[in-house]
Amino acid sequence: MARANRHVLSSQALGLETAQLLLQQGQDPFTRQPIAAIIPAVSLADRDNFRVVAEIVNNVFMGGRRLTLPGFMVYLATMDDMHCSAAMAGGADEDSSFRRLLAYMMDQVLDNVKTTPDFSEFGVKVPIMEAATSFFAAKDSSAQMLPVRKVFSHLSVLARALHRRKALKTVQIVAVMRRSLIKTLISAALWRAKERGEEKKNEDKNELIEVSKTDSSNDKTATQYDRTNEASKTDAKNENSKVCDKKNQKEKKFGIEGLHMELDSMFFSKIECECIPIKGSGRVATTLDEVVHAVFGSSRAMIASQLCEEIKRLEYALGLEQGRGLMTPEEATLLCVVMRNCKENWLVGTEVMVEKLVSSNAVLKKMWNCGGSSANDQKTMVTSRDVLAAIEARFEGYFPEPQKHSEKKVPLFITPFGPSVYRCACGVWFGDPKQPINDEILEKMKKARNVHFQNVYGSDANGYPTAKSSHYSLHRVVQQVLSPKGSFGKATVRNDPMVQAVAAKLVKKAKGNFYIEKVRAKIEEVIDSYLACRKRGMREPGDERGGKTGGSKDIYSFETRAKMEQDLLLDAISADIE
């Protein structure tokens, strides 16, 4: 608000006669800007002066409405911005008459305009300066939320006033403003997490409207519907695919998944498929601005820029190190790591989430509770090494796949129902395809395969990926994305949206360690092998062509897959012999 209003006031002081003359002319002869009012620099301790200035302030800043306290707060913030900006610009003398005049007028507002000690609507009225002093010095609950319930820009104005008047120690002011910044970043993350919820409500509402419209018009259009040819059905399917793509884009942009992607892009120098961070590529943000913009996101970039400017002005006014005085990039990155790793429900209020996050991390708790009697009490000593360790912590505990095995080619689809059950990608055979299949043979093959997968991948007893196994549910995800009933049900050539969809589903639902180098290449290879099966006309999971291998519920069973693969292998052997 102050940045938007700073040009409302003239940047020079005028005598009474000159000001009245310019007011009569209605225009500043130098800037050619219209003049709506003149605000006298008088003592507001006098009731008549206060009444006159209050009326002018309400007319200028409140559109003529009698909102005295809000009007004076905007007036104070505007003068504060001009006062601080003049000092930061250099060139201007620190003791210039105009800056002294601004300081005098701000002091008049601080000492004579009254509010309650907690800046609420109820309570005994005291001067703003007295309220600000008690507000910043509050020793409230363990979470100390009272002083930071106001927005950061509002508190910054009060913080600069307290520092300029030496009403409180700098360490006390910094402690409150640091908490306010932490709360602001958490609040922005909450907004991002909830944003998709609103989008989904709107989508559901629109879908209900469309359904009701369709139902009411069914009788009128029955004849036309019967005449719909195959081409129109194809167009409808294409249109549905476009809708699905739009929904996928919204899921990437909004909600907790979107927030995670934005933070991961800051945490890691290597991101595969726009959403899969690669282990070992962790990095620490180099500036506080980078962290702020990552949390707020591209949709609120302007708000993020305004916050960054406000932080710089506050650090300058308090005599702190620029870009590190209020919060270092290492501390800010660590806060984001804690938010990224939070498994709590994000559809809660800001104060609830602040308390949950602060209590969940010892370093963040120290950042929140800093503010003792000395500058050393404000140092949390968060190093880049600490932050990198926190970033990479999510990759700890994965099963160490033997290097010789990991260097082998990723297992490919033999049929659309999965990779080989006879042989591992490393060359180990689990059975002989020339042997007739019976229960005993199947049990031996399954046992050999499961034991091998446990040894090389750390899989479960059935050979499937676990939360910490070195292999992951890539084949099942590819089957789901390329399902005949899905958006890519007719595709025979791999494309980028297909790869992105598989990667997004891996991140969202899959188990195992897919945070590895060249994971995109592995995804592409597996997709290509599935599409190769489709081009050969093989039946697929979800295929409506019927038959035991097409529509049966046991299609994923080990026996069914073994028989399908055995037929292919025997055909290949016969072809070689011939």
URUR-V875898 format. One line per field, one symbol per residue. phi: phi as a letter, one per 40 degrees, with the letter a starting at -180 (. if undefined). psi: psi as a letter, one per 20 degrees, with the letter a starting at -180 (. if undefined). burial: b if it has 24 or more other ideal C-beta (glycine too) atoms within 12 Angstrom, else e. A space follows every 50 residues. Layout:
BEGIN
phi->???
psi->???
burial->???
END
This chain:
BEGIN
phi->.cccbccccccacbcccccccccccgaccccgccbcabbccbccccccdc ccccccccccbbggccbccdcccccccccccccccccccgfccdbccccc cccccccccccbcbacdbfbcbhccbddccccccccccbccdcfcdcbcc cccccccccccccccfcbcdccccdccccccdccccccccccccdcdccc ccccccccccccccccbcccbdcccccccccccccccccccccccccccc cccbgccccccccccccbcbbcfgabcbdgbcabdcbcdccdccccgccb ccccccccccccccccccgcccgaccacdcccccdcccccccbccccbcc cccdccccccbccccccccchccbccccccfcccccccccccccccgccc cddcccccccdbccbcciccbcaccchccbabcccccadccccccccccc ccccccbgcccbgccbdbccbaccccccdcccddcccbcbcbbcbcdccc cccccdccbcbhcbcbdgccccccccccccccccccgccbdgcccggccb bccccccccccccccccccccccccccc
psi->gghhihihqqjqqqrgggghghhhhjqpigijqqphrpopnrpjhphggg gghgggghgghjkiqmmgghghhggghghgghgghhghibgqphkqhghh gggghghgghihpqaqhjkaiqrpprqhggghghghjpmbrhilhgijiq qghghgghghghghilhrqhhgghgghgghgghgghghhggghighghgh ggggghhgggghggghjghhjgghhhiprhghgghgghghhggggghghh hhhrahggggggghhhhpipopkiioqppijqrpphqhgggghgghrhik hgggggggghgghghghikrppiiggpqhgghggghggghipjrpilrrg hghghgggiipgghhhggjrlbirhhiioilorhggghghgihijqiqpn ppghghirqqprpgrijrapihqqhiipqiroiipqprhggggggggggg gghhhhhkrahjjqqrhjqirrlgghgggghjqhiahkhiqipqrghggh ggghhghhiqrrnjlrqkhghgggggghhghhgghjjqqqpipjiarhig iqhkhjqhgggggghgggghghgghhg.
burial->bbbeebebbbbebbeeeeeeebeeeeeeeeeeeebebbbbbbebeeeeeb eebbbbbbebbeeeeeebbbbbbbbbbbbbbbbbbbbeeeeeeeeeebbe bbbebbbbbbbbbbbebbbeeeeeeebbbbbbbbbbbbeeeebbbbbbbb bbbbbbbbbbbbbbeebbebbbbbbbbbbbbbbbbbbbbbbbbbbbeebe eeeeeeeeeeeeeeeeeeeeeeeeeeeeeeeeeeeeeeeebeeebebbee bbebbbbbbbbbbbbbbbeebbbbbbbbbeebbbbeebbbbbbbbbbeeb eebbebbbbbbbbbbbbbebeebbbbbbbbbbbbbbbbbbbbeeebeeeb bebbbbbbeebebbbbbbbbbeeeeeebbbebeeebbbebbbebbeebbe beeebeeeebbbbbbbbbbbbbbbbbeeebbebeeebeeebbeebbebbb ebbbebbbbeeebbbbeebbbbbbbbbbbbbbbbebbbbebeebeebbbb bbbbbbbbebbbbbbbeebbebbbbbbbbbbebbeeebbbbebeeeeebb eeeebbebbbbbbbbbebbeeeeeeeee
END
